[in-house]
Amino acid sequence: LDLLEEVVELRKKLDGESSHLTGSTMQTMGRVLYSIGRKDDAASLIFGGAKIIENSVGKEDSRTATAWNNIGYHLKVEGSFDEALRWYEKAYKLRFELLGPSHTQTIVVKNNMAELYIAK
């Protein structure tokens, strides 16, 4: 955990606090924190990282779709299925528009939506 915190701080220092790379590293740290039970800290990093990515690269970039997909996953494991579906749908729509229906990344988020329907 200390190593990942150090990586986040290095990203901020090297790439800037508003870099999509910093946002991505924050989302990764959020997933780690969630896995060790620090759910509130995890949510803050996952949502905060996504906002940084979106602000850095824009709403029409596949990296933003990945960040939205990560939010969807987080909400799914939290049991917030309706909210998760909204984020998955945003990610799917953007990936579909940017990459097409048969691209691997588009299929991944479509699969995530299918798993969500099964979990409901």
C-alpha positions as CSV (number, residue, x, y, z in Angstrom):
1,L,0.0,0.0,0.0
2,D,2.8,2.4,0.8
3,L,4.4,1.7,-2.5
4,L,1.2,2.5,-4.4
5,E,0.7,5.7,-2.3
6,E,4.3,6.6,-3.3
7,V,3.4,6.0,-7.0
8,V,0.4,8.3,-6.8
9,E,2.6,11.0,-5.3
10,L,5.3,10.5,-8.0
11,R,2.6,10.7,-10.7
12,K,1.4,14.0,-9.3
13,K,4.9,15.3,-9.1
14,L,6.0,14.1,-12.6
15,D,2.8,14.4,-14.6
16,G,0.8,16.9,-12.6
17,E,-2.3,16.5,-10.5
18,S,-4.5,17.0,-13.5
19,S,-2.9,14.3,-15.7
20,H,-4.9,11.4,-16.9
21,L,-2.0,9.2,-15.8
22,T,-2.5,10.5,-12.2
23,G,-6.2,9.8,-12.5
24,S,-5.6,6.3,-13.7
25,T,-3.1,5.6,-10.9
26,M,-5.6,6.9,-8.4
27,Q,-8.3,4.5,-9.7
28,T,-5.8,1.6,-9.4
29,M,-5.1,2.6,-5.8
30,G,-8.9,2.8,-5.2
31,R,-9.3,-0.8,-6.3
32,V,-6.5,-1.9,-4.0
33,L,-8.0,0.0,-1.1
34,Y,-11.4,-1.6,-1.8
35,S,-9.9,-5.0,-1.7
36,I,-8.5,-4.4,1.8
37,G,-11.8,-3.0,3.1
38,R,-11.2,0.7,2.9
39,K,-14.3,1.3,0.9
40,D,-14.8,5.1,1.6
41,D,-11.2,5.9,0.6
42,A,-11.6,3.6,-2.4
43,A,-14.7,5.3,-3.7
44,S,-13.1,8.7,-3.4
45,L,-10.1,7.7,-5.4
46,I,-12.1,5.8,-8.1
47,F,-14.5,8.7,-8.6
48,G,-11.8,11.4,-8.2
49,G,-9.5,9.6,-10.6
50,A,-12.3,9.3,-13.2
51,K,-13.0,13.1,-12.9
52,I,-9.3,13.9,-13.5
53,I,-9.2,11.6,-16.5
54,E,-12.3,13.1,-18.0
55,N,-11.1,16.7,-17.4
56,S,-7.6,15.8,-18.8
57,V,-8.5,14.0,-22.1
58,G,-12.2,15.0,-22.6
59,K,-15.5,13.2,-22.6
60,E,-14.9,11.8,-26.1
61,D,-11.8,9.7,-25.4
62,S,-11.5,5.9,-24.8
63,R,-9.6,6.5,-21.6
64,T,-12.6,8.3,-20.2
65,A,-14.7,5.3,-21.2
66,T,-12.3,3.1,-19.2
67,A,-12.6,5.4,-16.2
68,W,-16.4,5.2,-16.4
69,N,-16.3,1.4,-16.8
70,N,-14.2,1.3,-13.6
71,I,-16.8,3.4,-11.8
72,G,-19.4,0.9,-13.0
73,Y,-17.5,-2.0,-11.7
74,H,-17.0,-0.3,-8.3
75,L,-20.7,0.4,-8.0
76,K,-21.6,-3.2,-9.1
77,V,-19.5,-4.7,-6.3
78,E,-21.0,-2.2,-3.9
79,G,-24.4,-3.5,-4.9
80,S,-25.6,-0.2,-6.5
81,F,-26.7,-2.0,-9.7
82,D,-28.8,0.8,-11.2
83,E,-26.1,3.3,-10.7
84,A,-23.5,0.9,-12.1
85,L,-25.6,0.3,-15.2
86,R,-25.7,4.0,-15.9
87,W,-21.9,4.2,-15.9
88,Y,-21.5,1.0,-17.9
89,E,-24.0,2.4,-20.5
90,K,-22.0,5.6,-20.8
91,A,-18.8,3.7,-21.3
92,Y,-20.4,1.3,-23.8
93,K,-21.9,4.1,-25.8
94,L,-18.6,6.0,-26.0
95,R,-16.6,2.9,-26.9
96,F,-19.2,1.9,-29.5
97,E,-18.9,5.3,-31.1
98,L,-15.1,5.5,-31.0
99,L,-14.1,1.9,-31.5
100,G,-17.0,0.1,-33.1
101,P,-19.2,-2.8,-31.9
102,S,-16.6,-5.6,-32.4
103,H,-13.6,-3.9,-30.6
104,T,-12.3,-5.8,-27.6
105,Q,-12.8,-2.8,-25.3
106,T,-16.4,-2.4,-26.4
107,I,-17.1,-6.1,-25.9
108,V,-15.6,-5.9,-22.4
109,V,-18.0,-3.3,-21.2
110,K,-20.9,-5.1,-22.9
111,N,-19.9,-8.2,-21.0
112,N,-19.8,-6.2,-17.8
113,M,-23.4,-5.0,-18.4
114,A,-24.5,-8.6,-19.0
115,E,-22.9,-9.7,-15.8
116,L,-24.7,-6.9,-14.0
117,Y,-28.0,-8.1,-15.3
118,I,-27.3,-11.6,-14.1
119,A,-26.2,-10.2,-10.6
120,K,-29.5,-8.3,-10.3
